[in-house]
């Protein structure tokens, strides 16, 4: 079998859909274990200062979104983009 090659970093709107604001841990139980920390999105902050410009990150602690320097160490959560074509 062929290994999946369609994984990617979600944009800020997509990663926000993982949250379940009704849950105590702010996480949809179908997603599985996730650290209570900030996770990267693939969305660069428009007009952000710095080189490189910051990207949006989402907190799985409180649901907050903020611009973070791309040189920071944060968690990632990949999403599937579709099928691979060879």
C-alpha positions in Angstrom: 0.0 0.0 0.0 0.9 3.6 -0.6 1.5 5.9 2.4 -0.8 9.0 2.5 0.9 12.1 1.0 -2.0 14.5 1.3 -1.4 15.8 4.8 -1.1 19.5 5.4 -1.2 22.2 8.1 -4.7 23.6 8.4 -5.5 27.3 7.9 -6.8 29.3 10.9 -10.5 28.8 10.1 -10.0 25.0 9.7 -8.1 24.5 13.0 -10.9 26.4 14.8 -13.4 23.8 13.7 -11.6 21.2 15.8 -12.6 23.1 19.0 -15.8 22.1 20.8 -16.6 25.2 22.9 -19.2 23.2 24.9 -16.5 20.7 26.1 -14.5 21.4 29.3 -11.3 20.8 27.5 -12.3 22.8 24.4 -11.7 19.8 22.1 -14.0 17.7 19.9 -13.7 14.2 21.4 -13.6 12.6 17.9 -10.2 14.3 17.3 -8.3 12.4 20.0 -5.5 13.4 22.4 -4.4 17.0 22.0 -2.1 19.0 24.4 -3.5 22.0 26.1 -1.2 24.4 24.2 -0.9 26.5 21.1 -1.1 24.9 17.7 0.1 26.4 14.4 -2.1 27.3 11.5 -1.0 27.8 7.9 -2.3 31.4 7.9 0.2 34.2 8.0 -1.0 37.3 9.9 -1.9 40.1 7.3 0.2 43.2 8.1 2.2 41.3 10.7 5.6 42.8 11.6 8.8 40.8 11.7 10.8 38.6 9.4 9.2 36.3 8.7 5.7 37.7 9.3 3.9 35.9 12.2 1.3 33.2 11.7 -2.0 32.6 13.5 -1.9 30.0 16.3 -4.9 28.6 18.2 -4.9 27.8 21.9 -6.4 24.5 22.9 -6.4 25.8 26.5 -8.9 28.6 26.1 -9.8 28.8 22.4 -7.9 32.0 21.8 -6.2 32.9 18.5 -3.1 35.0 18.3 -0.2 35.9 16.0 3.0 34.1 16.9 6.5 34.4 15.5 7.2 31.7 13.0 10.4 31.0 14.9 8.5 29.8 18.0 8.1 26.1 18.9 4.4 25.2 18.9 2.4 22.0 18.3 0.9 21.0 14.9 -2.2 19.2 14.0 -2.3 17.9 10.4 -5.4 17.6 8.2 -6.0 15.6 5.1 -6.1 17.5 1.8 -7.5 14.8 -0.5 -6.1 11.9 -2.5 -2.6 11.5 -3.9 -2.2 11.3 -7.6 1.0 9.7 -9.0 
